Amino acid sequence: MAILKLKAPTKDYLWGGNRLVNEYGKESAGAVTAESWELSCFPGSESVIENGEFAGKTLTQYIEENGKEVLGTNCEKFEDFPILIKLIDAKKDLSLQVHPSDEYARVHENQYGKTEMWYILDAEEGAFLYYGFNREVSKEEFARRIENETLTEVLNPVYVKKGDVVFIESGTLHAIGAGILLAEIQQNSNVTYRVYDYGRRDKDGNLRELHVEKALDVTDTDPAPRIPRPEPHIGQCKYFTVDKVALSGSLTDTLSGEVTAESFLHILVLEGEGVITNGNDKVDYKKGDSLLLPAGSGRYEIKGQLEAVMTYE
């Protein structure tokens, strides 16, 4: 089986909504479903294969049984699977947070750091996110504003709409705002340092943990740079490359390509339905599906209607 259809574990973080269940067919995580982890080898939250001879196995087990060759030669430089892909439904504001670099995270967390990108799937009118600072801020002022809860006064708000892309390097203070639905492509890491969370409490009534000292260590307090957007890709760094693809189902109803031995290909279906063929394998797809073609799978063809993001190393 060269086309793996993946089932995503889901998370019930308190800021989530219900769109991932109602619109994308994801498994409910509880009263709210904040995230679905569409491509994940993160321990305890692995994607599970739904079809073929490996059905029921986690993606981690599949790689262990078939060798790292299924990831491709471009992944040889990484000790672990390098990428984590999510769908995120922010019904409420997320905390103000920052992620560390690889170097800091290896020493302090025994994980990768976290560089990430967001592809905006939908946004309510007036929805915005925070991306870095609106001016240079000293470490002392940063710490003082965390303490007196005035940090948002010096942050850079970015109003977003469907189709926007935001690339966030490690060290950039940020937060997804309420009313935003997005796909997140990131390093395979779950290290987040919260600096402000609006005084919210978890389901047990406890204030959520902050990580101020570590955030002070890793945050870049220079003014936020212009949001980069590499061409022809919508996202590219040393950890991943991301392309947006579309088929109308009428004038353009076929897309073909090749998965070489250099990298796997992940397809996250955002809209549409159809069929993907790879060799003797043929798999139906629909909105919300997560598909993985291992490295060396060869030629593939997609027919139907499609809006998707494709990710590879």
N, C-alpha and C positions, 0 to 999 in steps of 0.2 A: 504494500500500500504506500504510494508516493504522496498522496494528498491526505493530510491528517486534519480532521475537524476537531477542534478543541473546545472543551467546556470550561468556562471561567469560574473560579471561586469568586464569591462576592463578599462585600464588607458593609457593615451597618453603622458606619461612623455617623455621629449625631447631626451633622450638617447635610446629610443626603436627602434625596427625594424618592420618587417612584418611577421615574421615566425609564430607567434601565430595564425594569420589569415590564412596564406597560408598553413601551415602544420598541425595545430591542430583544424582548423575550428572555431576559436573564433570570436566573433563579433568585427568588427573594431572599434577602439576608435578614429579614425581620420587618419591623415597622417601617424602616427606611432602607434603601439600598443605595449607598453612596458610590461604590466603586465595583467594577468587575475587572478581574485581572486576566486579560485576554491571552497574553503570551507570558507565561511565568514559570520559572524554575526556582522561585524563591522558597526556601524551606518552610513547609507547612501551608503554603498557598500556591501549590503547583497547578498548572492547567492539566486537565485530564483528557485523554484521547477518547473520542466517542465512536469512531468507526474502524472497520477493518480488523486485521489480526492483532492489533495492539490495543483494541478497545478496552477501557477500564484502567489502563496503565497511565501513570503520570508522565508528563513530558520528561522529567528527570529520569525516570526508569527507562523510557524509550532511548534516551541518549546513552545511558549506561549500558544497555543491551546491544546497541548498534554502533557504538563508538562515536567519538567526537567528530569523525568524518562527516556525519550528517549535518554538522553546523557549518562546515566549510573551512578552507585553509585560512581565510581572513580572520577566523576566530581563534586560531592557534595561539595568538599572543595573549589571550585571556585565560586565566585559570578556571573561571566558571562561565556559565552562559551569560553573555554580556548585557542582554536587553530585557526590559520589563515593559509591557504595553497594557494600558488600562483604558476603560471608559469611566468618566467621572461625571456625576450629576450633583452639582452644587446648588441645592435648593436654598441653603443659607451660606453665609460667608465662611470660608475656611480661615484658620488661624494665620497670623503673620509668621512666616517661617523662613528658614534658610537651610541649604544642604551643604555639606562639606566636600572638599576635594578628595580625590583618591588617597593622596598622601596622608591627610588628616584622618580620614575614615579608617584607613588600615591600622593606624596606631591606636585610635581611641575606640573604634567600634568593631574591628575585625570584619569589615565589609568594604565594598566599593563605595566611593563617593557617589554624587548624584548630579549629573547634568541631564536636563530634560527639555522636551518641547511640547507645546500644546497646539492642537488643531481644533479650532472652535467649531463645534457642530451646531450650536444654537445659543442664542443669548437674548434675554428679555431686553426690551427697550431701556436704555440707560445703564445696563449692566457693565461693570468694569472690574478690572483686576489691578493689583498693585505689582509694580515691576521696578525694584530698586528705589533710589532716593531722587528727590527733585533738585537737590543741591548737595554739595560736599558736606559731610557730617563727621565730626570727630568721634573717636571711640567713646570719649567722655560724654558727649552730647547724646550719642546713641544709647548708652547705658542710662543716662538721666531720663530720657524720654520713655524708655521701657518702664522705668520705675514710676514716673508720674502719669503714664498712660496717654502721652501726647505724640506717640510715634507716627501716627498717620498724617500728622501735619507736615512732615518732611518726606513723605513717600510720593512716588510718581504714579498717579492713576492712569490706566490705559483703558479707554472705552472700546469694547470689542463687538464684533458682529460675526455671523456665520461666515466661515471661510478664512478668517484671520489666523495667523500663525505667530506664536510667541516662543522664542528660544531662550531658555533660562540656564545659564552656566552656573556651576557650583559657586557658592559665595554670594549669589544675588538674592537679596531679601525679596519676598514675593508672597502673594496670596490670591487665590481664586475667589472672585466675588459671587454673591448670591445671584441666581438666575442664569448661570452659565453651564452648558453641557459641552464636554470636550473629550477628545481622545488625547491621551498622554503617552508619549514614547520617551523612555528614560533608561538610564543605566539600571542594572539589576541590583537595586539597593532599596532599603526601607529606612534609611537614616534621615530623620527630620528633626531639626532643632526649632521648637516653638519659642517665640519671644513675646507674643501677645495673643490672647484667645477670648477677649471680650468678657472675661469673668465667667465663662460657661462651665457647667458641671457635667460630669459623665452620668451614665445611667445609675450609678451608685451614689450620686450626690456629691462626688468629690470634684474639686477643681482640677482641671486637666493639667498635667505636668508641663512646666516650662523648662527651657534649657538655655538660660540666659548666658551663663559663662562660656559655654561652647559656642553659642551664636556670636558672642563678642569676639571669640578667637577667629572665626572663619568668614565673617561678613565683610564684603567689599563696600565701604562707605563713600566711595566716589559717586558723582552723579550718574544716574542710569544712562548707559549708551543707547544709541538708536537700536531698535529691535532689528536684528539681522534677518535676512531671508535669502539664503543662497539660491541660485538658479543653476540648472533647471529644476532642482529638487526643492521641496518645501522645507526640508530640514536635513542637515548634514554635519557630522562631527566625527571624531575618531571612533565613536562607539556605535553609530548607526547612520544610515541614509534612509530618507523617507520621501516617497513620491505619492502624489495624488493622481488617481486615474478615474476615468468615467466612460461609460458606454450609455448611449441614449436609448438603445433598443430598437432604433429605426435606421437612421443614416449610418450610425456606427454601432454595430451590435456584436462585434468580435474583437477581442484583444488577445494577442499572442506574445510569447516571450520565451526565454530559456533560463533555467536555473542551473548554473554551472557549479563546478566543484569548489568555487571560491566562497559561496555563501548560500545559506538557506534563504527562503523568501516567505514572509508572513503577509497575509492579506486579511485586513479587517474590513468587513463589508458594512458600510454605513447606510446605504440605500440600495434597493433593487433586488432582483432575483434572477437566477439563471443556472448555468452548468459550467463547471470547470473540468477540463480533460487534461490528463497527463499520462502519456503512454496508454496502457490499458485501463487506467483508472478514470472514473467519471463520477463526480460528486456534485449534487445540487447545492446551491447556496441561496441564502436570503439575508435580509437585513439583520445585522447583529452577529453574523457568523464569523468565526475566527479560524482561518485555514493556514496550515503550515506545509510548505513544500521543502523537504530536506535538500541539502546541497547535493548537486549532481543529479537532480531529478530530470533534467533535460527540458525538452519543449513542452509548453503548456498552452492551452487555448481556453479563453473565457468567452462564453456567448450569453447574451441576455441584456438586462439593464443593470447598471452597476455604478455606484460611487464608492470608492474605497481608498484606504491608504495602504501602501505596500512598503514594508520595512525589510531592510537587509543590512548585513555588515559590510 
